[in-house]
Amino acid sequence: MSGSAQTIPTPFDEVAPVLSYSPVVLSIPRRPVDLQLRVCAPAAGTALPVILLSHGHGGSHHLSSLHGYAPLADLWAAAGFVVVQPTHLSSRTLSHRLADAPGAPLFWRSRAQDMTDILDRLAEIENAVPLLAGRIDHEKIAVAGHSMGGHTASLLLGAHTTDPDTQEEIDLTEPRIKAGVLLAAPGRGGDILNGPAAPLVRFLDTIDFSTMTTAALVVAGDKDDAQHFTDIGPDWHVDPYALAPAPKTLLTLFDAEHLLGGVSGYDAAETTDENPARVSALARLTAAYLHTRLRPGDDAWDTATTALATDPHAVGRVESK
């Protein structure tokens, strides 16, 4: 549904009650397994905007699935969003079944197609979740993704690439998505992909951010050094900002490594820079950005960035173009 009347909960009320429901199961004919989703939503409110959240590949079995990213999903839902989390085919929960499937192990095209399938059936999802029917604004859609999920988000926001296996030019832009958040997303390819894991991501060789025209917030940790892919350092994760056209915003998190303080799960062992305060601040800042992008005239982002700029203990800095 859509409309001008909004009764969305306070964007930064961490104690707002949240409903979580999973799995919502969608049968997609071209998929080798059903698409399973987790949906989180505030217990109150109508005309709720939606965030499609794409998980990373990760080292944990269950965090790279609908079961992960609770530190973000919980606060985003409390801030007034409906958060939809698919288990992509790249999830480690499915690797034993899909190791030899076309597109394995990263299923980079399928991941983006999952999000389009979700939007195609958003009304069905809304009606499947108890107490959610009639509460979603289908015109206010955002995408967010971490790591490999950030690449998924970049494709949906307009980045183009060429399939390294077929040489087909790929455009997976999803026009229903109005804004995005890229968290520790991969950057450009080509000669700078010189690390030992580079052969896994040859689809990045031709990534073109110049076509990524949808508004986006790019989040990068200034200690996120992906040496397994490239030797250019943390600036690689800034590429989706630097190489894309306006309107784009860059949030650089100080002392943050690839998990940005622990976004993939509470107390995740793979988090090398665990910092719950940083994660909470990140969730609040991204919620403010998306509220303002999806609801023109909302001053949440201006308020949040003003506070950030004047905080002597700020978690990061913001620049825009």
C-alpha positions in Angstrom: 0.0 0.0 0.0 1.0 3.6 -0.3 -0.3 6.9 0.9 0.5 10.2 2.5 -0.5 9.3 6.0 2.4 7.8 8.0 2.5 6.5 11.6 6.0 5.2 11.5 7.7 4.6 14.9 10.5 6.9 16.1 13.5 6.1 13.9 16.0 5.7 16.7 13.8 4.1 19.4 15.9 0.9 20.1 13.3 -0.4 22.5 10.4 -0.3 20.0 8.8 -3.8 19.9 9.8 -5.8 16.7 8.1 -8.8 15.1 10.2 -11.4 13.4 8.8 -14.2 11.2 10.7 -17.0 9.3 10.8 -18.8 7.1 8.5 -17.3 4.5 9.0 -19.8 1.6 8.7 -18.8 -2.1 8.9 -21.4 -4.8 10.9 -20.0 -7.7 10.9 -22.3 -10.8 14.4 -21.5 -12.0 15.9 -21.9 -8.5 17.2 -25.4 -7.5 15.8 -24.8 -3.9 13.0 -22.7 -2.6 13.7 -19.1 -1.6 13.5 -18.7 2.2 13.1 -15.3 3.9 13.1 -13.8 7.3 10.9 -10.7 7.8 11.3 -8.3 10.7 9.0 -5.4 11.2 8.0 -2.9 13.9 5.0 -4.1 15.9 3.3 -0.8 15.3 3.0 1.6 12.4 1.7 1.8 8.8 3.0 2.9 5.5 6.3 1.1 6.4 9.2 1.3 4.0 11.1 -1.9 3.1 14.8 -2.8 3.2 16.0 -5.8 1.3 19.1 -7.0 3.1 21.6 -9.2 1.2 24.0 -11.3 3.4 27.7 -11.7 2.7 29.4 -15.0 1.9 31.2 -15.1 5.3 32.9 -17.8 7.2 30.0 -18.8 9.5 27.4 -21.3 8.4 24.3 -19.6 9.5 25.1 -16.0 9.5 25.4 -16.1 5.7 21.6 -16.7 5.5 18.3 -15.4 6.7 19.5 -16.1 10.2 22.3 -13.5 10.1 22.7 -9.7 10.4 20.4 -9.4 13.5 22.4 -6.3 14.8 21.2 -4.4 11.7 17.9 -6.0 11.1 16.7 -5.6 14.7 17.5 -1.9 14.9 16.2 -1.1 11.4 12.9 -2.8 12.2 12.7 -0.8 15.5 13.4 2.3 13.4 10.3 1.7 11.3 11.4 -0.5 8.4 10.2 -3.9 7.2 13.5 -5.8 6.7 13.4 -8.8 4.3 16.4 -11.2 4.4 16.7 -13.9 1.8 18.9 -17.0 2.0 20.8 -16.7 -1.2 22.1 -19.8 -3.1 25.6 -18.8 -2.0 24.7 -19.4 1.7 26.9 -21.9 3.5 23.8 -23.5 4.7 23.2 -24.7 1.2 26.8 -25.4 0.0 26.6 -29.1 0.6 23.6 -29.3 -1.7 24.7 -26.8 -4.4 28.4 -27.2 -4.7 28.2 -28.4 -8.3 25.2 -26.2 -9.4 25.8 -23.6 -12.2 26.9 -20.3 -10.6 28.5 -21.9 -7.5 29.9 -21.0 -5.1 29.0 -17.2 -5.2 25.9 -17.3 -7.4 26.4 -13.6 -8.1 23.6 -13.2 -10.7 21.1 -15.3 -8.7 21.6 -13.2 -5.6 20.4 -10.1 -7.4 17.5 -12.0 -9.1 16.4 -13.1 -5.6 15.7 -9.5 -4.8 13.6 -8.9 -7.9 11.7 -12.1 -7.1 11.0 -10.7 -3.7 9.7 -7.4 -5.1 7.5 -9.3 -7.6 5.9 -11.1 -4.7 6.0 -8.5 -2.0 2.2 -8.5 -1.5 2.3 -12.3 -1.1 5.1 -11.9 1.5 3.2 -9.2 3.3 0.1 -11.3 3.6 2.1 -14.4 4.7 3.5 -12.6 7.8 1.1 -12.3 10.7 0.1 -8.8 11.6 1.9 -7.3 8.6 -0.9 -7.2 6.0 -1.7 -3.7 4.8 1.2 -2.0 6.6 3.8 -1.8 3.9 4.4 1.1 1.5 5.3 -0.7 -1.7 6.7 2.5 -3.3 9.4 3.0 -0.7 12.0 0.3 -1.3 15.7 0.2 -0.4 18.4 -2.4 -0.7 21.3 -3.0 1.7 24.1 -5.5 1.5 27.3 -6.4 3.3 30.5 -7.6 1.5 29.3 -9.9 -1.3 25.8 -8.6 -0.5 27.2 -5.1 -1.2 28.0 -6.3 -4.7 24.5 -7.6 -5.0 23.1 -4.2 -4.0 25.4 -2.4 -6.4 24.0 -4.4 -9.3 20.4 -3.7 -8.3 21.3 0.0 -8.0 22.6 0.1 -11.5 26.2 -1.1 -11.8 26.8 -3.2 -14.9 29.2 -6.0 -15.6 30.0 -8.7 -18.1 29.5 -12.4 -17.3 33.0 -13.9 -17.5 31.6 -17.2 -18.7 29.3 -16.1 -21.4 30.6 -12.6 -22.2 27.0 -11.4 -21.9 26.6 -7.8 -20.7 24.6 -7.9 -17.5 22.2 -5.2 -16.4 20.2 -6.2 -13.2 19.1 -2.7 -12.3 15.9 -2.8 -10.2 13.9 0.4 -10.8 11.6 -0.2 -7.9 14.6 0.3 -5.5 14.9 4.0 -4.6 18.0 4.0 -2.4 20.8 1.7 -1.2 23.4 1.1 1.5 26.6 -0.7 0.5 28.5 -2.1 3.5 32.1 -3.0 2.9 31.3 -3.8 -0.7 33.9 -4.9 -3.2 35.4 -2.4 -5.6 36.8 -2.5 -9.1 38.4 -5.4 -10.8 41.0 -5.9 -13.5 44.7 -5.8 -12.7 44.2 -4.7 -9.1 42.5 -8.1 -8.4 45.9 -9.7 -7.7 45.3 -11.6 -4.4 45.0 -15.4 -3.9 41.2 -15.3 -3.9 40.9 -13.2 -7.0 40.0 -16.1 -9.3 36.7 -16.5 -7.4 35.5 -13.0 -8.3 36.4 -12.6 -12.0 32.9 -11.2 -12.5 34.3 -8.1 -10.9 36.8 -7.6 -13.7 34.3 -5.6 -15.8 32.2 -4.0 -13.0 31.1 -0.5 -14.1 30.0 1.8 -11.3 29.4 4.7 -13.7 25.9 3.3 -14.4 25.0 3.1 -10.7 22.8 6.1 -10.7 20.5 5.3 -7.8 21.2 7.2 -4.6 23.4 5.2 -2.2 25.3 5.4 1.0 28.7 3.6 0.7 30.1 2.5 4.1 33.8 1.6 4.3 36.1 0.8 7.2 39.4 2.5 7.1 41.1 -0.7 8.3 39.3 -3.0 5.9 42.2 -4.4 4.0 41.1 -7.2 1.6 44.5 -8.6 0.8 43.0 -11.9 -0.3 41.6 -9.9 -3.3 43.8 -6.9 -3.8 46.9 -5.1 -2.5 45.5 -1.6 -2.8 44.2 -1.5 0.8 41.0 -0.2 2.3 40.4 2.3 -0.6 39.1 -0.7 -2.6 35.9 -0.5 -0.7 35.5 3.2 -1.5 35.3 2.5 -5.3 31.5 2.2 -5.3 31.5 5.8 -4.1 34.4 7.2 -6.0 33.6 5.6 -9.4 29.8 6.1 -9.3 27.8 9.3 -10.2 26.0 11.5 -7.8 24.0 11.3 -5.6 26.3 9.3 -3.5 27.4 9.5 0.1 30.5 7.9 1.8 30.6 7.0 5.5 34.1 6.1 6.5 34.2 4.3 9.8 37.3 4.8 11.9 39.3 1.7 12.9 36.7 -0.6 11.3 37.6 -3.8 9.6 35.5 -5.9 7.3 32.7 -6.7 9.7 32.5 -3.0 10.7 32.4 -3.9 14.3 30.2 -7.0 14.0 27.3 -6.5 11.6 26.9 -10.1 10.6 25.8 -11.4 14.0 25.8 -10.9 17.8 29.2 -12.1 19.2 30.3 -13.5 15.8 33.7 -15.2 16.2 34.8 -14.0 12.7 34.5 -10.4 13.8 38.1 -9.1 14.1 37.1 -5.6 15.3 34.2 -6.3 17.6 32.6 -3.0 18.7 28.9 -3.0 19.6 28.8 0.7 19.9 30.1 1.1 16.3 27.5 -1.3 15.0 24.7 0.6 16.9 25.9 3.9 15.5 26.1 2.4 12.0 22.6 1.0 12.2 21.3 4.4 13.4 23.1 6.4 10.7 22.0 4.1 7.9 18.4 4.2 9.2 18.6 8.0 9.2 19.9 8.0 5.6 17.2 5.7 4.3 14.4 7.6 6.1 15.5 10.8 4.5 16.0 9.2 1.0 12.6 7.4 1.1 10.7 10.3 2.6 11.8 13.6 1.1 11.7 16.4 3.7 12.6 14.1 6.6 15.5 15.7 8.4 16.8 12.5 10.1 20.0 12.4 8.0 20.8 16.0 8.5 20.3 15.6 12.2 22.5 12.5 12.4 25.3 13.9 10.3 25.4 17.2 12.3 25.7 15.2 15.5 28.4 13.1 14.0 30.4 16.1 12.8 30.3 17.7 16.3 31.0 14.6 18.3 34.6 14.5 19.7 34.4 10.7 19.8 32.7 10.3 16.3 32.7 6.8 14.9 33.5 8.1 11.4 33.1 10.9 8.9 30.8 11.7 6.0 31.3 13.2 2.5 28.8 13.5 -0.3 28.6 14.3 -4.0 
